[in-house]
Amino acid sequence: MDVEVGSRTVRISNPDRVYFPARGETKLDLVRYYLSVGDGIVRALRERPCMLHRYPTGVTGEKVHQKRLPRGAPPWLETVRVHFPRYDRHADELCVTELASVIWAVQMSTVEFHPWNSRRADTERPDEWRIDLDPMPRCDFTTVRRVAHVAHEVLDELGIVGWPKTSGGNGLHVYVRIAPRWGFADVRRAALAFAREVERRAPDDVTTAWWRKDRDPTKLFVDYNQNARDHTIASAYSVRGVPEATVSTPITWSEVDDVEPRECTIATVPARVAELGDLHRDIDGTAHSLEPLLEWADRDGLDAERA
């Protein structure tokens, strides 16, 4: 079947294939979901190198991590070339500039969208700092809520606006727009300084221990490493590759104590967006400085490359 997306026509094959067995949602349901959150998903991905998590037979089948745009892609799709120094290789990754690019990726069995935190104008200088509140196996969501409030408190004291969202799993993410003045190492170092400050304020709930074996399984890990080069996490509005089709969903800070991440799915988020709009619509309005956090890092003698 053909789907009209703006001025593009995207052909959808196997629209009735079940991708999410918990409620029986199909590939076509996934297409309709992304169409319903079009402004939000494009805003989250715009101009960023994007890795695609593909599930050709549905989320209970094989998962494919797609960095390079596959052959046979339509000529109107845009890409950005990124370099992988460890292997001395390049890849031309999808660079979303319009909703049709997202729907084409879904046609290619993409469920999750994992963008870089930099844009193609300068892929080596991130414009997004990501705070990943990642609960360990025996850390409950009540703890995640408490730590989110601590993170919010620290951001407020810094005069920085953070934009929270559910992860689509068990944690929460907070995104901050930053001026693209620093490389990945400095952004990661600033993120570590922030994580250590959150840990100081909530030592019973938080760990920043780098090695998993050193982390208390009842605590929350503030994962500063998500700001390292070529590390990606699911974008705002990205569906997750689980049978329940949960969605990484933008929320307000006032919702932290009430949100139930498992209730944010492709079945519920479209109505939420229709009512509230994109809660991250103003995220690009202010680009913050990392200088205060880098001063903290200097004060504490932090070297993120050795953490």
N, C-alpha and C positions, 0 to 999 in steps of 0.2 A: 504494500500500500504506500501511497505517497502522502507526505505531510508537508504542508506549506509553512515555512518559517520565514517571515519577512518576505524578501524578494527571492528566497531560495526554495527549491523543492528537494526534500530529502526522502529517498526511498527507504522504507522500513521493511526488512525481510523478517519472516517468522514472528509477526507481531503477537501471536497467541502463545508463544513459548513462556512457560512459567519460570520466572526468575526468583521469586520469593515465596517459598512454600508455606510459610506460616499462615498467610491469608490468601495465597494463590494469585498474587499480583504478577502480571505478565510484562514482557518487554514493552508492549504498547502502554501499559500503565506507567512504566518508568518514563517513557517519552512524554506522556501527558503531565506527569509530575514536573519534569524539568521545564516544560512549556509554561506551567503555572507559576514557577518561581524565576522566570526568565531574567528579569532585571537584576535580581539578587545574585544568581549564579554567574551572570556575565560580569557583574561588578566584582565579585570575589576572584574571578579568573583573569580579568582583562589584562592583556599585554604580558602575562607571566608564562614562562616555560611551564608546561603542565605534563606530569606523568599520569597515565591512565591506568586504572586497575580494571581489567576486563575479565568477564566471566562468560565465556562463549556458550555454556550450557546452563547458566543460572548460578546462583551464589553457593550452591552446594557442590558445584563442580570445580574444575580446574580454574585457578586464578592466574592471569597473565599480567605482568608488570610491563607496560608498554611505554618506553621512553621515546623511541624513534617513530615518527609518523610512518605508518605502513604504506607500502607501494599501492598505487591505485587510488590514492586520496584525490578528491576533486580539486581542480586548479585554484578555486577560490579560497581554499583553506590557507590560513597564515601560520607560519612557523617561526621559531627563533632557534638559532644555533647556540648550543652550550658545549663547553669543553669539560672533559673529565680527566683531570691531571693524573690521577692514579694509573689510568690505563692509556693516557695520551690519545684519547679518542674524542670525537665530536658526535653530537646527535642533534638532529633537527626535530625539536619537540613542538607539539601543538601549541599555538599561541592564540587563545580565544579573543576575538574582537567582536563577535556577534553571536546571537543565540543559535543560529544554524550550525555553528561549529560544535556546540554542545550536543545538539540533536544528532549530528553526523557521528560523533563519538559514541553516543548511545546505540546508534545503528550498528556500530562496530563492537557492541557488547560491553561498552564501558558502563560501570555502575558508579565507581568512585573517581573523583577528580582531585589530584594532589598537586597543587601549584607550588612553584618556588616562592620564596618571600622577596624576590627581586623581579624587576620588569625588564623587558627586552632592550630598553634604552641603555641600560647598563646592568647586565646580569650579575656583575661582581659587587654591586653596592645595593644591599637590601633596602627596601622602603617599608618593611613590615617586621616588627618584633613580635614574636609569638610566645605567649606564656601558656605552657601546657601543664595543667594540674592533673597529674596521672596517678590515680590511686593504686597502691600495691594490692596483692590478692585479698588481704583481709581488712582492707580499709573501706569503710562504708561511705555511702554518699552524704551522710550527715557531716562527716569530716570534710568531704570535698566542699560542701557549702560553707563551713566555717573558714576554711583556708581561702576560698574565693573572697570572702569579706575582708580578710587580712590583706590579700593582694590588692583589693580595691582601695583599702585604707592607705597603703603605701603609694599607690598610683596617685591618689588624691593629694597626698603630701608633696609629691613631686610635680604636681600641676599637670599630670598626664591623663589623657582620656583613654580608657581601655574599653574595648568592644567585646563583650562576652558572648559565648555560644556554647551549646552542648557539643560534645565531641562525636556524638552518635554512638558512643560506647559508655564507659563508666565514669568518665571525667568531664572536665570543662576546659575550654580554651578561652584565652583573652588575647585579642589582637590589638596592636598599637601601630599607628602609622608614624614612621620616623623619616626624617630628612635623609635622602640617600647619599650621605657623606662618608659613611664608614663601610669597611669591608666585613666579610662574614666573621672573621676572628674577633673583631671589636664588638660586633653585635652579640656574639655568643658570650663574650666576656662581660658585657653589660647585663645580659640576661642572667649570668651566674651571680653577679653582684646583687641583682634584684632577688633571685631565689634565696641567697644567703640571708638577706634582710627579712624575707618572709619566714624563713626557718628560725631566725633569732626571736621573732615575735610569737611564733607558734611552735615551740620546740617539741611539744608532745604530739603534734599532728604532722609535722613536716620533716622530710629528709632531703638532703641534696647529695647524698652519697652516690658516687659515680658508679661503683660496681654493684650490680643487683644483689650479689651475695651479702653485701654490707648493709642493705636496706632493711629496716624493720618492716615486716609484711603488713603491719597494721597502720602504717603511715602513708602519707601522700608524697610522691616524688614530684618536685617542681622541675620539670625536664627542660633545662636550659639548652640541651644539645639539639633541640628541634630548630635552633637557629644556626646550626652548622651548615656549611655549604652542601648543597645537593640533598639536604634532608627535607622531606615534605610531609605534611599532614593533610587530612581531608579538609577541603575548603568549606566555608559557610555554604549551606544548602546542598552539600554533597550527600548523596545517599551512601550508606555503608553496606558492605557486602555481607549482610547477615540475613537469615530467613525472615526476620521481622521488618526489614526495610526501614531501619531507623535512619534519621537524618541529622546531620550536624547543623543545629538550628540556632540562629541568632536569638538572643534573649536580652531583656533589660536587667540591670543590676537588681531592680526591685523584685524580679522573678526568681532570683537565685534560691530563695528558701522554699519555693513552691514547685519549681519545674520538676517534672518527672521525665528524664531523658528517653526512657523506653516508650513513652507516649508520643514522642515526636517522630512521626513516620510519614511515608509518602501518602498515607491515607488521611493524615490530620494536618500536616503543615500547609498544604494549599489553602485551606479555609483560614488558617491563622494569618497567612500572608495577605489573603484577600481582605481581611479585617484590619490588620495592623500595618500592611506594607512591609518593605524591607527595613528591618530595624538597624541595619548597617548602612543605610543609604547616605549618611553623612560622614562615613568613616574617612573619606579622602579630604575632608575639610581642613584638617590641621595636621601638619607633620611635626612631630616633637623631636627634641634634641636628646641624644644619649649622654651628653657631657656630664650631667649629675651622676649617672650610674657609673660612668667610666672613672669619675673621681672616687666613688665608693670602691671600685675595683682596685684603684691605686692605693687607697687607704688600707684596704684589707690584704694587699699583696697577692691579688688573685691572678692566676694565669690559667685561662680557660682551656688552653691547649693541653695542660697537664692535669686538669681537674678530673 
